[in-house]
Each structure stands twice: as C-alpha cells, then as structure tokens.
Amino acid sequence: MLGLAAGVVAGVVMLTASADAAVWQVAPSASPNPYKNFLTAVARVPGTSQFWAAGYTLDQAGPAHSLIETSSGAGFSVSPIPRMGRFEQLLGVAAASPAHAWAVGGSFVHASLPLIFVWDGSAWRRTPAPLPSGAAGATLMSVRAFSATDVTAVGEWFSATATGGPLIEHWDGHMWTASRAPNPSGCQGAFTSVAAVPGSPVRFAVGYCAGADSTSDQALIERSSGSRWSIVRANAPAGSALQSVTPVSATAVWAVGSTTDPTGAKHTLAERWNGSQWAVVPTPDPSANDWLQSVVRVPGTQTLWAVGSAIAGGTTVGIAEQWTGSAWQTVPPVQPGDASSLQGVAAAPGAVWAVGDAFPTAPGSGPITQTLAELTAG
C-alpha cells in the first residue's frame, strides 16, 4: 500500500515558476535517520503558510519510527515527537489551526494497531486510538480535519481471522470513536482518504476493495450525510484503486489513484463527482507503469494538483499532473538522485508542496533513502 517513500537534497531554493508554466524545485527537508527516511503525507495549516509533513524512518536493523516535519517557508525541519514503539509508520496528517493538528498511521509491535498523534500548539503527543467492535487490529491511512472538533481518520480494520473492512474514526473534540463501514460483496475494503462536500453534510471516503486476486480489486467509494456510510457506484475499470479525494464544490469532487491492466501494469486514474454520479476523467500516462497517490485543490482556484510515481526504465520516478479547468496535463517534477517517489501534495495560494523520497546518486554520502520535498508556485 505504500510506494517508495522518503528523501531530499539540502539547499535553499527560489521559485522561478511563471504564470504560463509551473516549475517544480527541490527544497530542503530533514533525513534524521542514517539509513532510510520517508515522507508519506503533507497538509497545510488553514489560513497560514505553515505545512506539516508526516512519514517514518527505518533503521538498518528493521524497526520503523514515526517522523513529523514542519515548514513555514523554504523547507522542512524535524518536529520532535515521542518515540513510543519500535515499529511505527505515519501515513496521514491534517490541521485545523496552528494549535490543532493530527498525524495517523499504524503501530506494529505485537499487532497492527491504529496510531494517532495530536499537536496542541506546542508539542506532539500520542492519543489513544480505539478499535471498532470485533476488530483485533487496524491501520489508519489518512486524516482530514474539518474543524478542531470534527476530525475524521480512515483506514482498515482486521479481525483475528484476517478478515476486515473499511474503518472510520471520528474526533469530536473530546474523544475518538471507531466504527466500521460497509464492505462490498466478495472483497475486503480499505479507506485511503476522506473529504467533505462544500456547503453540505455529505462526505465521501475512497479506497479499494481487495478480492482474492488483483484482477478482482475494485475502486471503493462510500458516502455519508450523517453517521451511516453507504456504498456509491465508482464507475471505474476493474482492477482500480483510489488513494486520495479532494473537494472543489458540490458538483466537483475529485478522486485519484490507479487502474491495473491485464499485464499487471498500473495506469493513472482520476474520477470526478458531478453532484449525482462518479465518472472517469482522462489523465496522462507518463510511462507504461504509473499511478497517482494524492490530489489537492489550490485554495481559491479551480486548479488541482495530483502527484504519484512511475516506473521508467526500471527506475521509480515521481510524477505530477495539473488540472487547469479543462484537462489534466503532466508537469514533470525534479528527479533528484537515481530514483524518487512522490506520496503527498498540499497547497496554499501561490505555493504547492509535494513530498516523498529520493535515492541519492552518490552512495555513502548520507542515508540510503532521504526525504524529498518539492515546491512550485502552482
């Protein structure tokens, strides 16, 4: 479920993007582990120029540790976080204000358990994450903060017999509550992202439902206008999976991911909700094997950015695509090192951040895998 993740090149950058063409540039980010470092998600603090990025580091002996970084300008630096376990990964991050932020993922010490950290304006701390009834474990893959007292995290729960399904966890300002969402018939679902329809109580959660083999996997979309979730027809090809969803308006909600062809190769996938149904919208395929991992709207505009990865010539590289109102177009990011991957994207007016990882060209000059942060004026 995770792609290649982590790494970056140090050095302050200046944006040179013009109004006619966006230009990506690598910005500084921290790689605190001498072995491997990964950023998997990024989010903006509303109304500010501050961003949070979440991920994990990997020791050479195997243990993984949570990683959170912050940026208020040209790059990202580490934000201290309690080290609670030996096998932890953060996969999602969200903020409601400078004093309220959340990072979620999974802890894998004795069992797969949901992991939640909360920012109170001065420090990160771990907060208990419940399991739904009948679950033996769970992983949270994404979180969205609609306000300081309305936060939803989504992922997947597991039973003791390895069955499971989509997971919803909700914060009401006082406590987290966990619940299951419906599973489509014949497969096991997982949520990867959640979003609210502007001006409406309606929310969408997207993900995938895994069958016995990859050819039977299917994109999963569910809708809620209160406490209950119901399955919505995704209208996506067989073998599809959705990784991220973002709202623009009540008649334009976007989700991105990938679809797998009969040869096993992945191809970029985008879908749009028009207020009554979902439909596939054509996207560029920069290579013979590529996928989209995250999508965001630039505030105050109709512009969207989606990022992901592609395998080209046996090497994994990051990809970025921009929706300008009529079509998706490829805007190549910088490819630092021998390989790179983009996992998350977030935007403020005039600044779009993408995060992921890079494999440096010069072995021995630092960690094998470094965090990657790229910036465009968008």
QUITATA-V841964 format. One line per field, one symbol per residue. ss: DSSP state (a for helix, b for strand, c for the rest). psi: psi as a letter, one per 30 degrees, with the letter a starting at -180 (. if undefined). burial: I if it has 16 or more other ideal C-beta (glycine too) atoms within 10 Angstrom, else O. Layout:
ss: ???
psi: ???
burial: ???
//
This chain:
ss: ccccccccccccccccccccccccbbbccccccccbbbbbbbbbccccccbbbbbbbbcccccbbbbbbbbcccccbbccccccccbbbbbbbbbbbccbbbbbbbbcccccbbbbbbbccccbbbbcccccccccbbbbbbbbbbbccbbbbbbbbbcccccbbbbbbbbccccbbbbbcccccccbbbbbbbbbccccccbbbbbbbbcccaaacbbbbbbbccccbbbbcccccccbbbbbbbbbbccbbbbbbbbbcccccbbbbbbbbccccbbbbccccccccbbbbbbbbccccccbbbbbbbbbccbbbbbbbbbccccbbbccccccccbbbbbbbbbbccbbbbbbbbbcccccccccbbbbbbbbcc
psi: fkakkkklklkklkkgklffkkkkkklklkifkfdkkkkflkkkjkglgkkkklbllklffekkkkkkllkgcfaklkkkkkjflfikkkflklkflfgjlkklblkhdfljkkkkkkkgfflklkkkjlklkfkfllkkflkkjflfgikkklbklklfgglaakkkkkkgfelkkklllkklkgljlkkflklkkkglfkkkklbljkaflffglkkkklkkgbfkkkkkkfhllkglkkfkkkkeafgjkkklblkklfffklkkkklkkgfflkkkkklkjfafjllkfkklkkkglgkkkklblljjhgkklklkkkkgfflkkkjklkikafllkkelklkljgjkkklblkjlejkfgaleklkkkkklf.
burial: OOIIIIIIIOOOIOIOIOOOOIIIIIIIIIIOIOOIIIIIIIIIIIOOOIIIIIIIIIOOOOOIIIIIIIIOOOIIOOIOIOOOIOIIIIIIIIIIOOOIIIIIIIIIOOOIIIIIIIIOOOOIOIOOIOIIOOIIIIIIIIIIIOOOOOIIIIIIIIOOOOOIIIIIIOIOOOOIOIIIIOIIOOIIIIIIIIIIIOOOOIIIIIIIIIIOOOOOIIIIIIOIOOOOIOIIOIOIOOIIIIIIIIIIOOOIIIIIIIIIOOOOIIIIIIIIIOOOOIOIOOIOIIIOIIIIIIIIIIOOOOIIIIIIIIIIOOOIIIIIIIIOOOOIOIIOIIIIIOIIIIIIIIIIOOIIIIIIIIIIOOOOOOIIIIIIIIIIII
//
